[in-house]
């Protein structure tokens, strides 16, 4: 099969023929139809993901496709099934999984980081009965490509961890793929969304997917403007980028007893160690909430919203590329260039 292979951090991926994946009794092999290029892939490429311990590695963790082979122990899937692949895989038996929190499994395994991912024409998914999601027939593969990571990450962060309510004000810092997803989801939930970024073209696109107001934080003090627009501060604020400025400004944008949800992974050394305004947090009783991935029980509700048209992840896709163009796309991400979501649909 063809794949884009990482042979060293910060090096161009090598697109070449590699061995086909080997089927295991509890696994399936999927012919991929669409794979998103996510900022987490960039983090992996740049060496920020401790899960990558050896080379070569095939990155890619946002994918959808068609089941081509099934292992002898598989019960929930058959050849020809349309599926999407959650990026966080669980063991199904740890206390967190039993409680329904598969996204923080004690033995969590990440597609494309712990094992080979979706920058390839085919992928093998181990323990597939509990780590695959059937894709409804009326949801396009392009729509599905982002739902294995960015879109589902935003959904869990906004709906579950953020506990958004209709009429609330939501500030979203960063309008990359996960930030745009958060904007669309919060707007669909009936919230009023303010998008914050430093690029006017990205902010214009944010308005197209649901933002009622935008702030260019390169030109204005974002927390101050958020407070003015909302008449006191946001109920919920999202850091979708993970850098010092966006995390701090997100917290400072909140009204009393507001909620900050950290969705963006930090590339800061020492485990993403950032500074926070502790006295402000104490005096206003704001909450600091972490959010990672999404547990399997939340997928049906998200997919139902996509089926009935309330959510349209495909609207975030602005560029479709071939596998051979992947290094150009990575370089764009390295420079924070481009608007919306890039998807590989030619392998």
Order of alpha helices (4+ residues) and beta strands (2+ residues): beta-beta-beta-alpha-beta-beta-beta-alpha-beta-beta-alpha-beta-alpha-alpha-beta-alpha-beta-alpha-beta-alpha-beta-alpha-beta-alpha-alpha-beta-alpha-beta-alpha-beta
